[in-house]
Amino acid sequence: MGVTTADVIVAGAGHNALIAAAYLAKAGHEVLLLDARPNAGGAAATEELTLPSFHFDSCSTGHTLIQPNPVLRDDELGLKSVYGLEYVSPDPIAHVVFPDGESFTHWLDLDRTLEEISRFSQRDAETYRRGLDEFAEIRPQVGAYRFNPIGYAPPLDVALADRPRWLRRIASSAYDVIRREYESRYLQSYLLWQAFQTAQPVDSPGSGLLAYSIVAGRQAQSWTLPLGGSGELPRALLDCLADLGATIVCGRRVVELVVEDGRCTGVVTEDGERWLARKAVLSSIHVKSLVDMAPREAWGDDF
Ligand SMILES: Cc1cc2nc3c(=O)[nH]c(=O)nc-3n(C[C@H](O)[C@H](O)[C@H](O)COP(=O)(O)OP(=O)(O)OC[C@H]3O[C@@H](n4cnc5c(N)ncnc54)[C@H](O)[C@@H]3O)c2cc1C
């Protein structure tokens, strides 16, 4: 079987790997990406799932959490200015209809949202505004915790040790927080739906922050949707990578990591081909799959 060599081999070409690969290629490294599926982009995919010309996001849709990343915030790779990636923040954010025919509209304009909430409860409108203000006070600590690897920023119980009210809220479930804070059943239902957006069980202890964090993000920037669908992000990245001279090989499943003298020096695909790296191997394959691709002892005792 053949051997292919590049400076950097990237195993798995989801959007995170594409971003890392583009930075490496921009820094002058020869990059080669491998993906098991016929197309790169992973769970950022827009596909014709039903009829021709009807495009669906088959997994992710809202590109919200990635917005503070310099790749988008500062357009470091030119994805927006050169490669045509464009985001919109839909207003209204959401319009929901309840079984009894009542409805609720969530607007990007805060005053308009407060007016809408006060149709149900003036007290809930005040609670909503207060919740946003209070969450803004802890946003730096939450941001540091969320955007750093474990061990590189204090955990929330340490960062918020001087704010017992927040510790209590975070330890509660989102369900308990919302039921306690809001009196209107309509508001409770709507906010619980928002809190559930990351598919974390909202009745689990420890999910209390979701009652604040998700809706604060929505109120600030709606859903942040790429025009044309989720697949527009990998499309722009692939165009960028092509200009940077990177190679993307799809339809090749990585089954083994090549480990020499304690270092990963390449990968093997299921057809037996070896892909060797002169400088580094990078992977965004889920760690549960990756761990079986090298002998257990290669991971070290504390892995
Ligand atoms: C249904 C659903 C809805 C979601 N909605 C949202 C949302 O609205 N907003 C949001 O922010 N997030 C959402 N997410 C989460 C988000 O999609 C993921 O966090 C994100 O796509 C992860 O990107 P990634 O590049 O790290 O990995 P992935 O997108 O998982 O990419 C991994 C890549 O590795 C490849 N691969 C895997 N194993 C191998 C192998 N052995 N050999 C070669 N290649 C391999 C895969 O084919 C894939 O292309 C959603 C996820 C799902 C499943």
The ligand as an SDF file (V2000), in Angstrom:
LIG
                    3D

 53 58  0  0  0  0  0  0  0  0999 V2000
  -28.1660   17.2310   15.3710 C   0  0  0  0  0  0  0  0  0  0  0  0
  -27.1140   18.2260   15.8240 C   0  0  0  0  0  0  0  0  0  0  0  0
  -27.4510   19.5750   15.9020 C   0  0  0  0  0  0  0  0  0  0  0  0
  -26.5080   20.5060   16.3190 C   0  0  0  0  0  0  0  0  0  0  0  0
  -26.8480   21.8370   16.3470 N   0  0  0  0  0  0  0  0  0  0  0  0
  -25.9150   22.7590   16.6580 C   0  0  0  0  0  0  0  0  0  0  0  0
  -26.1950   24.1530   16.5230 C   0  0  0  0  0  0  0  0  0  0  0  0
  -27.2700   24.5620   16.0750 O   0  0  0  0  0  0  0  0  0  0  0  0
  -25.2190   25.0260   16.8880 N   0  0  0  0  0  0  0  0  0  0  0  0
  -23.9950   24.6050   17.3520 C   0  0  0  0  0  0  0  0  0  0  0  0
  -23.1540   25.4530   17.6830 O   0  0  0  0  0  0  0  0  0  0  0  0
  -23.6980   23.2910   17.4420 N   0  0  0  0  0  0  0  0  0  0  0  0
  -24.6130   22.3690   17.0930 C   0  0  0  0  0  0  0  0  0  0  0  0
  -24.2980   21.0350   17.1310 N   0  0  0  0  0  0  0  0  0  0  0  0
  -22.9460   20.6560   17.5510 C   0  0  0  0  0  0  0  0  0  0  0  0
  -21.9400   20.9190   16.4070 C   0  0  0  0  0  0  0  0  0  0  0  0
  -22.4620   20.4560   15.1900 O   0  0  0  0  0  0  0  0  0  0  0  0
  -20.6170   20.2120   16.7220 C   0  0  0  0  0  0  0  0  0  0  0  0
  -20.1550   20.6650   17.9780 O   0  0  0  0  0  0  0  0  0  0  0  0
  -19.5730   20.5220   15.6660 C   0  0  0  0  0  0  0  0  0  0  0  0
  -20.0340   20.2310   14.3720 O   0  0  0  0  0  0  0  0  0  0  0  0
  -18.2960   19.7530   15.9580 C   0  0  0  0  0  0  0  0  0  0  0  0
  -17.3930   20.0680   14.9440 O   0  0  0  0  0  0  0  0  0  0  0  0
  -16.0230   19.2910   14.7980 P   0  0  0  0  0  0  0  0  0  0  0  0
  -15.3410   19.8610   13.6110 O   0  0  0  0  0  0  0  0  0  0  0  0
  -15.2910   19.3130   16.0830 O   0  0  0  0  0  0  0  0  0  0  0  0
  -16.4260   17.7720   14.5910 O   0  0  0  0  0  0  0  0  0  0  0  0
  -17.4100   17.0900   13.5450 P   0  0  0  0  0  0  0  0  0  0  0  0
  -18.2960   18.0780   12.8920 O   0  0  0  0  0  0  0  0  0  0  0  0
  -18.0210   15.9430   14.2670 O   0  0  0  0  0  0  0  0  0  0  0  0
  -16.4170   16.5540   12.4520 O   0  0  0  0  0  0  0  0  0  0  0  0
  -15.6390   15.4120   12.6470 C   0  0  0  0  0  0  0  0  0  0  0  0
  -15.2140   14.9480   11.2850 C   0  0  0  0  0  0  0  0  0  0  0  0
  -14.3630   13.8300   11.4570 O   0  0  0  0  0  0  0  0  0  0  0  0
  -14.7210   12.8520   10.5110 C   0  0  0  0  0  0  0  0  0  0  0  0
  -14.3210   11.5540   11.0500 N   0  0  0  0  0  0  0  0  0  0  0  0
  -14.7980   10.9410   12.1550 C   0  0  0  0  0  0  0  0  0  0  0  0
  -14.1770    9.7710   12.3450 N   0  0  0  0  0  0  0  0  0  0  0  0
  -13.2770    9.6510   11.3330 C   0  0  0  0  0  0  0  0  0  0  0  0
  -12.3160    8.6670   10.9750 C   0  0  0  0  0  0  0  0  0  0  0  0
  -12.1440    7.5580   11.6910 N   0  0  0  0  0  0  0  0  0  0  0  0
  -11.5630    8.8780    9.8740 N   0  0  0  0  0  0  0  0  0  0  0  0
  -11.7040   10.0100    9.1330 C   0  0  0  0  0  0  0  0  0  0  0  0
  -12.6020   10.9620    9.4190 N   0  0  0  0  0  0  0  0  0  0  0  0
  -13.3680   10.7860   10.5090 C   0  0  0  0  0  0  0  0  0  0  0  0
  -16.2130   12.9870   10.3300 C   0  0  0  0  0  0  0  0  0  0  0  0
  -16.6400   12.4540    9.0890 O   0  0  0  0  0  0  0  0  0  0  0  0
  -16.3770   14.4990   10.4130 C   0  0  0  0  0  0  0  0  0  0  0  0
  -16.2890   15.1230    9.1530 O   0  0  0  0  0  0  0  0  0  0  0  0
  -25.2150   20.0780   16.6940 C   0  0  0  0  0  0  0  0  0  0  0  0
  -24.8680   18.7280   16.5990 C   0  0  0  0  0  0  0  0  0  0  0  0
  -25.7940   17.8130   16.1550 C   0  0  0  0  0  0  0  0  0  0  0  0
  -25.3850   16.3600   16.0260 C   0  0  0  0  0  0  0  0  0  0  0  0
  1  2  1  0
  2  3  1  0
  2 52  2  0
  3  4  2  0
  4  5  1  0
  4 50  1  0
  5  6  2  0
  6  7  1  0
  6 13  1  0
  7  8  2  0
  7  9  1  0
  9 10  1  0
 10 11  2  0
 10 12  1  0
 12 13  2  0
 13 14  1  0
 14 15  1  0
 14 50  1  0
 15 16  1  0
 16 17  1  0
 16 18  1  0
 18 19  1  0
 18 20  1  0
 20 21  1  0
 20 22  1  0
 22 23  1  0
 23 24  1  0
 24 25  2  0
 24 26  1  0
 24 27  1  0
 27 28  1  0
 28 29  2  0
 28 30  1  0
 28 31  1  0
 31 32  1  0
 32 33  1  0
 33 34  1  0
 33 48  1  0
 34 35  1  0
 35 36  1  0
 35 46  1  0
 36 37  1  0
 36 45  1  0
 37 38  2  0
 38 39  1  0
 39 40  1  0
 39 45  2  0
 40 41  1  0
 40 42  2  0
 42 43  1  0
 43 44  2  0
 44 45  1  0
 46 47  1  0
 46 48  1  0
 48 49  1  0
 50 51  2  0
 51 52  1  0
 52 53  1  0
M  END
$$$$
